Amino acid sequence: MKITESDYKRVAALLEVETAVVKAVAEVESGGRGGFLSDGRPVILFEGHIFWQQLKHRNMDPQIYMSGNEDIVYPKWTRRHYLGGAAEYGRLERAVCIQQEAAWASASWGMFQVMGFNAGRCGFVSVEAFVKAMYLSETAQLEAFARFILSRRLDSCLRAHNWAAFAKAYNGPDYLRNRYHTRLEDAYRKNS
C-alpha cells in the first residue's frame, strides 16, 4: 500500500527529475501523513465551490441545493467548511446524494491531493475509475500524479526547481500565502 523507494525512482525517471523532487511533492501535499486515513480510505478534501461549478457543468442549478447544504454547496472558495480527516467523507457523502459524479470530481484525493475533475488528465476514462484507483494504493495515487504532471507539462518546473511556478500551477494563486513554494524547496533539500 505504501510507496516504495523503487516506485519513487520509477516515477522520477518518467518525469526526468530527481527522486528527491517527487518525495518533496509527496511530503508537502500529504503533510507527511501519507495517502490514506487510519480506516483505509484515501485522504480527501471536499471543495464546495468546485461542487458548485461541477453542478453547473452538468446543467444543474446549485442554488436549488444550498438550503441546508451551505457547507457543501457555495459559489466561492472558503476554508471555513473544512472538517479535515475522516469527517470530510460526511461532506462528500451528502454531496453524492445530490450528484455522485460531480461530488467525486469536487474532492482532492490521496497523497498528492489531485482533484477528481482531473481524472481525464490522469489517464482515467471516468471520475469513477479515478476514485477506484485512489482506493487501491499510494502507488496508484503516485502514478495518477505523474500522469497529471505530464499532462499539464509541470515536469519542466520540477526539473528546474522552479518551486513557485510549480506551486502556483498545482495549488493555485494562494500558494504564496500558504508558502507551498518554500515548503517544497525545504522538503527537496531534506530529501536530497
Secondary structure, 3 states (H helix, E strand, C coil): CCCCHHHHHHHHHHHCCCHHHHHHHHHHHHCCCCCECCCCCECEEECHHHHHHHHHHCCCCHHHHCCCCCCCCCCCCCCCCCCCHHHHHHHHHHHHHHCHHHHHHCEEECCCCEEHHHCCCCCCCCHHHHHHHHHHCHHHHHHHHHHHHHHHCCHHHHHCCCHHHHHHHHHCCCHHHHCHHHHHHHHHHHHC
